Amino acid sequence: MRVPQAKPSRIRQSLAIRRRIALFTHRADAIQRHRWVHRSFTVFLAFAIPILSMASFSLLSAQPASASGIIASGVSCKSSTFCMGVDDEGDALAYDGTTWSITSIDSGNAFRGVSCASSTFCVAVDNVGNAFKYNGSSWSSSDIDGTTQIDAVSCTGSSFCVAVDPDGNALKYNGTSWSSSDIDGTTQINTVSCTGSSFCVAVDIDGNALKYNGTSWSSSDIDGTNELDSLSCVSASFCEAGDGLGNILHYNGTSWSSSSISSVPVFGVSCTSSSFCQAVDDNGNAIIYNGSVWDTPSATDASSLLAISCPKSDFCAAGDNNGNALIFTNWSAATAI
């Protein structure tokens, strides 16, 4: 298995960075051992217990599937009957509303993220500079960043995607080809979220948010020197970003404000609108935003939750660091299966 070429000299050894290195770069011995121990992929169907806070979940059933890696590399859902996950063994994992199916498309490499604009267009990026495009039935690959690891990608349509890498570059797709721009010096960019071809936000390990207006990028320090790990934007006036200290940074179109929602890193956040978001943290908690406030963390998984995608407020898929995918549905009432 190829080992990613991370650049530790530019990475602060904070808790969030150490976990990112251990979970996503294959260089940690614990993950090497973990990968061989956890050779199965279990899908847990989680249904909410009907309480006012809508923040408590009950694991009622388990549906086994077979996979070799960790889905936490990324997940992107467009509906309750279509999600695409990727793992650190080069697998793509498609969800059809009932089961997950696994396709090996990048053997020997590790996927870092995936974004689907529709059920017939997804892009997945890996640790050696490749982008894989899905057309609804098959995958095709292209080298878009040399051998540099690509950390995240966000697509709003088949003719617009933005990917980011640890060298401070943003790579833009126009439907035909990719072009690269240095937008953050040599600072590692962790993730990116776009709402259209004229608005994207990327966040980095030094607490900066970089905003794209369709032409150029501008940078602002929104979180001191704290690493920003997760991000979701639904419009040019609403974004939520999670950091390594358990804070959520809210963007209102003009400025950013911070709220503490967890005591550990917030590794994933997904918003459907300005009135619903869900975040997941390093302790396996899910935290819901109702448009006004964030609820208290609700224990959902025994493992660290590292990725989440919510196409609507009554359906989300999340991935953890033990090869599990959790499906959250029916917030208002419990459903027996």
ZISUL-V373263 format. One record per residue. N is the residue number from 0. RES is the residue in one letter. BURIAL is b if it has 16 or more other C-alpha atoms within 10 Angstrom, else e. Layout:
N,RES,BURIAL ; N,RES,BURIAL
//
This chain:
0,M,e ; 1,R,e ; 2,V,e ; 3,P,b ; 4,Q,e ; 5,A,b ; 6,K,e ; 7,P,e ; 8,S,e ; 9,R,e ; 10,I,b ; 11,R,e ; 12,Q,e ; 13,S,e ; 14,L,e ; 15,A,b ; 16,I,b ; 17,R,e ; 18,R,b ; 19,R,b ; 20,I,b ; 21,A,b ; 22,L,b ; 23,F,b ; 24,T,b ; 25,H,b ; 26,R,e ; 27,A,e ; 28,D,e ; 29,A,e ; 30,I,b ; 31,Q,e ; 32,R,e ; 33,H,b ; 34,R,b ; 35,W,e ; 36,V,e ; 37,H,b ; 38,R,e ; 39,S,b ; 40,F,b ; 41,T,b ; 42,V,b ; 43,F,b ; 44,L,b ; 45,A,b ; 46,F,b ; 47,A,b ; 48,I,b ; 49,P,b ; 50,I,e ; 51,L,e ; 52,S,e ; 53,M,b ; 54,A,b ; 55,S,b ; 56,F,b ; 57,S,b ; 58,L,b ; 59,L,e ; 60,S,e ; 61,A,e ; 62,Q,e ; 63,P,e ; 64,A,e ; 65,S,e ; 66,A,b ; 67,S,b ; 68,G,b ; 69,I,b ; 70,I,b ; 71,A,b ; 72,S,b ; 73,G,b ; 74,V,b ; 75,S,b ; 76,C,b ; 77,K,b ; 78,S,b ; 79,S,b ; 80,T,e ; 81,F,b ; 82,C,b ; 83,M,b ; 84,G,b ; 85,V,b ; 86,D,b ; 87,D,b ; 88,E,b ; 89,G,b ; 90,D,b ; 91,A,b ; 92,L,b ; 93,A,b ; 94,Y,b ; 95,D,e ; 96,G,e ; 97,T,e ; 98,T,e ; 99,W,b ; 100,S,e ; 101,I,b ; 102,T,e ; 103,S,e ; 104,I,b ; 105,D,b ; 106,S,e ; 107,G,e ; 108,N,b ; 109,A,b ; 110,F,b ; 111,R,b ; 112,G,b ; 113,V,b ; 114,S,b ; 115,C,b ; 116,A,b ; 117,S,b ; 118,S,b ; 119,T,e ; 120,F,b ; 121,C,b ; 122,V,b ; 123,A,b ; 124,V,b ; 125,D,b ; 126,N,b ; 127,V,b ; 128,G,b ; 129,N,b ; 130,A,b ; 131,F,b ; 132,K,b ; 133,Y,b ; 134,N,e ; 135,G,e ; 136,S,e ; 137,S,e ; 138,W,b ; 139,S,e ; 140,S,e ; 141,S,e ; 142,D,e ; 143,I,b ; 144,D,b ; 145,G,e ; 146,T,e ; 147,T,b ; 148,Q,b ; 149,I,b ; 150,D,b ; 151,A,b ; 152,V,b ; 153,S,b ; 154,C,b ; 155,T,b ; 156,G,b ; 157,S,b ; 158,S,e ; 159,F,b ; 160,C,b ; 161,V,b ; 162,A,b ; 163,V,b ; 164,D,b ; 165,P,b ; 166,D,b ; 167,G,b ; 168,N,b ; 169,A,b ; 170,L,b ; 171,K,b ; 172,Y,b ; 173,N,e ; 174,G,e ; 175,T,e ; 176,S,e ; 177,W,b ; 178,S,e ; 179,S,e ; 180,S,e ; 181,D,e ; 182,I,b ; 183,D,b ; 184,G,e ; 185,T,e ; 186,T,b ; 187,Q,b ; 188,I,b ; 189,N,b ; 190,T,b ; 191,V,b ; 192,S,b ; 193,C,b ; 194,T,b ; 195,G,b ; 196,S,b ; 197,S,e ; 198,F,b ; 199,C,b ; 200,V,b ; 201,A,b ; 202,V,b ; 203,D,b ; 204,I,b ; 205,D,b ; 206,G,b ; 207,N,b ; 208,A,b ; 209,L,b ; 210,K,b ; 211,Y,b ; 212,N,e ; 213,G,e ; 214,T,e ; 215,S,e ; 216,W,b ; 217,S,e ; 218,S,e ; 219,S,e ; 220,D,e ; 221,I,b ; 222,D,b ; 223,G,e ; 224,T,e ; 225,N,b ; 226,E,b ; 227,L,b ; 228,D,b ; 229,S,b ; 230,L,b ; 231,S,b ; 232,C,b ; 233,V,b ; 234,S,b ; 235,A,b ; 236,S,e ; 237,F,b ; 238,C,b ; 239,E,b ; 240,A,b ; 241,G,b ; 242,D,b ; 243,G,b ; 244,L,b ; 245,G,b ; 246,N,b ; 247,I,b ; 248,L,b ; 249,H,b ; 250,Y,b ; 251,N,e ; 252,G,e ; 253,T,e ; 254,S,e ; 255,W,b ; 256,S,e ; 257,S,b ; 258,S,e ; 259,S,e ; 260,I,b ; 261,S,b ; 262,S,e ; 263,V,b ; 264,P,b ; 265,V,b ; 266,F,b ; 267,G,b ; 268,V,b ; 269,S,b ; 270,C,b ; 271,T,b ; 272,S,b ; 273,S,b ; 274,S,e ; 275,F,b ; 276,C,b ; 277,Q,b ; 278,A,b ; 279,V,b ; 280,D,b ; 281,D,b ; 282,N,b ; 283,G,b ; 284,N,b ; 285,A,b ; 286,I,b ; 287,I,b ; 288,Y,b ; 289,N,b ; 290,G,e ; 291,S,e ; 292,V,e ; 293,W,b ; 294,D,b ; 295,T,b ; 296,P,b ; 297,S,b ; 298,A,b ; 299,T,b ; 300,D,b ; 301,A,e ; 302,S,b ; 303,S,b ; 304,L,b ; 305,L,b ; 306,A,b ; 307,I,b ; 308,S,b ; 309,C,b ; 310,P,b ; 311,K,b ; 312,S,b ; 313,D,e ; 314,F,b ; 315,C,b ; 316,A,b ; 317,A,b ; 318,G,b ; 319,D,b ; 320,N,b ; 321,N,b ; 322,G,b ; 323,N,b ; 324,A,b ; 325,L,b ; 326,I,b ; 327,F,b ; 328,T,b ; 329,N,b ; 330,W,b ; 331,S,e ; 332,A,e ; 333,A,b ; 334,T,e ; 335,A,e ; 336,I,e
//
